[in-house]
Amino acid sequence: MSESVHVPVLLHEVLDLLRPQPDKVYIDGTLGGGGHTEALCRRGAKVIAFDRDVEALNRTEKRLKGALTETPFPVRFVHADYRFFAEALDMLEIEKIDGVLLDLGLSSDQLTDTQRGFSFDSDGELDMRFDTSEGLTAHEFLATLPEARIADTIYRFGEERHSRRIARKIVELREKGALLQTARQLAEVVRQCVPKNWKNPIDPATRTFQALRIAVNDELGALQATLGQLPERMKPGGVTAVISFHSLEDRIVKTAFRDCRYWKVLTPKPMTASEEELAQNPRARSAKLRGAERLTEPQS
Ligand SMILES: C[S@@+](CC[C@H](N)C(=O)[O-])C[C@H]1O[C@@H](n2cnc3c(N)ncnc32)[C@H](O)[C@@H]1O
């Protein structure tokens, strides 16, 4: 199990919003390499940390057990989708929490692991699941779903104008018995269908990969379901902070926080990375952070 290479994004901004203090209890729904959780714990907070990726969870548990000296140990690790946070709180007999962080999407550790199928140049199976113990892999998704569903997924979650052409090509190959087994094969097919944009240096396969990952992990479903349940389990004055990397995610967060019965918006405009952070961590470029405080009394 190698070391984590993931650098937490917008760390100072997250801490400013969440205001960790001794004995406050937070949920980190997306533990990853544990950068945000570690910073919360160093300020005395306790964290219930979720990750669907058991490898990430085990690696980070090991790291944090070496790095944090607080007793009792301040993190509870939960291998689950964060959408099941209420069940976990019930099991731990915690009624309400002081704050939540969701740092959406995938980590640099997952991206650089060539066995997971997240990066274009990987020859491992085209998997893309955060939790490799359940659900369809991206390979199975492309091998079984109707052409229209593949095209809609790539269009909707990837905002890819050439989605129909890509889906056609995938299904044409599948009808000939040539299934896409690896991420590299998929990237090559997409590149044949999407004209190169000389003004935009990103790989033409980027949007299709993003779309498949979002679909395979039902990422928008988890976000939507969780934001709907959070108000009930948060203390008045508690803060929810969400870092998103995709316009559809950001729209879900913005819409949920607009519900003024429950939330006071702390970020009228999303916070983004400073030039200084971008120079250190280019991955922060598309990150948007929104925060909202749980109101004391439901407003009618
Ligand atoms: C961007 S990384 C988080 C990085 C982390 N904040 C850090 O400082 O290292 C996102 C992590 O969340 C996990 N994840 C994504 N969606 C999830 C979900 N619905 N439930 C639980 N974990 C999820 C991924 O497996 C990944 O490890």
The ligand as a Tripos MOL2 file, in Angstrom:
@<TRIPOS>MOLECULE
LIG
   27    29     1     0     0
SMALL
NO_CHARGES

@<TRIPOS>ATOM
      1 C1        -11.4100   14.3380   -3.5370 C.3       1 LIG1
      2 S1        -11.1350   12.9170   -2.5670 S.3       1 LIG1
      3 C2        -11.1110   13.5420   -0.9230 C.3       1 LIG1
      4 C3         -9.7690   14.0440   -0.4900 C.3       1 LIG1
      5 C4         -9.6730   14.3950    0.9750 C.3       1 LIG1
      6 N1        -10.5050   15.5130    1.3130 N.3       1 LIG1
      7 C5         -8.2350   14.6540    1.3810 C.2       1 LIG1
      8 O1         -7.9650   15.6870    1.9990 O.co2     1 LIG1
      9 O2         -7.3810   13.8220    1.0940 O.co2     1 LIG1
     10 C6        -12.6870   12.1200   -2.6020 C.3       1 LIG1
     11 C7        -12.7460   10.7820   -1.8420 C.3       1 LIG1
     12 O3        -14.1120   10.5440   -1.5580 O.3       1 LIG1
     13 C8        -14.4590    9.2260   -1.8470 C.3       1 LIG1
     14 N2        -15.8800    9.2720   -2.2110 N.ar      1 LIG1
     15 C9        -16.4440    9.8040   -3.3160 C.ar      1 LIG1
     16 N3        -17.7870    9.7050   -3.2650 N.ar      1 LIG1
     17 C10       -18.0790    9.1010   -2.0820 C.ar      1 LIG1
     18 C11       -19.2940    8.7270   -1.4230 C.ar      1 LIG1
     19 N4        -20.4900    8.9360   -1.9830 N.pl3     1 LIG1
     20 N5        -19.2100    8.1790   -0.1900 N.ar      1 LIG1
     21 C12       -18.0150    7.9450    0.4010 C.ar      1 LIG1
     22 N6        -16.8330    8.2520   -0.1910 N.ar      1 LIG1
     23 C13       -16.8660    8.8310   -1.3990 C.ar      1 LIG1
     24 C14       -13.5310    8.7920   -2.9580 C.3       1 LIG1
     25 O4        -13.3530    7.3940   -2.8960 O.3       1 LIG1
     26 C15       -12.2550    9.5860   -2.6250 C.3       1 LIG1
     27 O5        -11.3820    8.8290   -1.8370 O.3       1 LIG1
@<TRIPOS>BOND
     1     1     2 1
     2     2     3 1
     3     2    10 1
     4     3     4 1
     5     4     5 1
     6     5     6 1
     7     5     7 1
     8     7     8 2
     9     7     9 1
    10    10    11 1
    11    11    12 1
    12    11    26 1
    13    12    13 1
    14    13    14 1
    15    13    24 1
    16    14    15 ar
    17    14    23 ar
    18    15    16 ar
    19    16    17 ar
    20    17    18 ar
    21    17    23 ar
    22    18    19 1
    23    18    20 ar
    24    20    21 ar
    25    21    22 ar
    26    22    23 ar
    27    24    25 1
    28    24    26 1
    29    26    27 1
@<TRIPOS>SUBSTRUCTURE
     1 LIG1         1 GROUP 0 **** ****
